[in-house]
Amino acid sequence: MTPDAGEPEHTYTLLGPDGQPYRSTVPGTLGGHRRGRLYGRLDCPSALRAIAHGHYVEHRVFFADEATAVAAGYRPCAVCMPGKYARWKADREGITTGGALPGVGFESWAGAGPAAAHGP
């Protein structure tokens, strides 16, 4: 449905790769916590629990995609993205895993495209 000529189009505030907010007509696909510098799924049980208890909302941010969240300096959530979090942590700590956790850098743990968001 398109907005009527007299109705303003709904916009969302997202963070860009530089960590600065910008307005978008498309909602974010990932949520994050500004103070914790982490990002995760919008249905993350940990984030939803914190929101239900009246926490988190003040520091909630949203991202268009995973590449933007990573570029802005955020890490994957350990609760809703455990595989990506484990890879991020291993890369950060310089742990050699013998292939159990692939590669080094963003491409190894963030993947490429929507299919990678559902990976291990």
C-alpha positions in Angstrom: 0.0 0.0 0.0 1.4 3.4 -0.9 0.8 6.5 1.2 -1.8 9.0 0.1 -0.5 12.3 -1.4 -1.3 14.0 1.9 0.2 11.4 4.2 3.8 11.5 5.1 5.7 8.2 4.4 6.7 6.3 7.5 10.5 6.4 8.2 12.8 4.4 10.4 16.0 5.5 12.1 18.9 3.1 11.3 22.6 3.2 11.9 24.9 3.4 8.9 28.3 1.8 8.5 29.9 4.9 10.1 27.7 4.4 13.2 25.7 7.6 12.5 21.8 7.5 12.4 20.0 8.1 9.1 16.3 7.9 8.1 15.1 5.1 5.9 11.7 4.1 4.4 12.6 0.5 4.9 12.8 -1.0 8.5 16.0 -2.5 9.7 16.5 -6.3 9.5 18.7 -6.5 12.7 18.5 -4.8 16.1 21.3 -3.8 18.4 22.3 -2.4 21.7 24.4 0.8 21.5 26.1 0.5 24.8 26.9 -3.2 24.4 27.9 -2.7 20.7 26.2 -5.9 19.7 23.6 -6.8 17.1 21.2 -9.7 16.6 17.9 -10.8 15.3 14.8 -8.8 15.9 13.2 -11.8 17.7 16.2 -12.4 19.9 14.9 -13.9 23.2 17.5 -12.0 25.3 16.7 -8.6 23.8 12.9 -9.3 24.0 13.3 -10.3 27.7 15.2 -7.1 28.5 12.7 -5.0 26.6 9.8 -6.7 28.5 11.5 -5.7 31.8 11.8 -2.1 30.7 15.5 -2.1 29.8 17.4 -1.9 26.6 14.9 0.3 24.6 16.8 3.5 25.4 19.9 2.1 23.8 18.2 0.1 21.0 19.5 0.7 17.4 18.6 -0.9 14.1 20.6 -1.9 11.0 19.7 -2.4 7.4 21.9 -5.6 7.2 24.7 -7.5 8.9 27.5 -5.9 6.9 26.4 -2.4 8.1 26.3 -3.6 11.7 29.8 -5.0 11.5 31.1 -1.9 9.7 29.7 0.2 12.5 31.7 -1.8 15.0 29.1 -4.1 16.4 29.5 -7.8 17.2 27.0 -10.7 16.8 24.8 -11.6 19.8 25.8 -14.8 21.6 22.2 -15.7 22.3 20.5 -15.5 18.9 23.6 -15.8 16.7 25.7 -18.3 18.6 27.7 -19.6 15.6 28.6 -16.1 14.4 29.4 -15.0 17.9 31.8 -18.0 18.4 33.5 -17.2 15.1 33.8 -13.5 16.0 35.2 -14.4 19.4 37.7 -16.9 18.0 38.8 -14.3 15.4 39.1 -11.6 18.0 41.2 -13.8 20.4 43.3 -15.2 17.6 42.4 -18.7 18.4 43.4 -21.4 15.9 40.6 -23.9 15.6 41.9 -26.3 13.1 39.0 -25.5 10.7 36.2 -25.8 13.2 35.6 -22.0 12.9 36.5 -20.8 9.4 38.8 -18.1 8.4 39.7 -14.7 9.7 37.8 -11.4 9.4 34.3 -10.3 8.6 33.7 -12.7 5.7 34.3 -15.7 7.9 31.7 -15.0 10.5 29.3 -12.6 8.9 28.8 -14.6 5.8 27.4 -13.1 2.6 23.8 -12.5 1.9 20.6 -13.6 3.5 21.3 -17.4 3.4 24.4 -16.8 5.6 22.3 -15.2 8.3 20.8 -18.7 9.0 24.1 -20.6 9.0 25.6 -22.4 11.9 
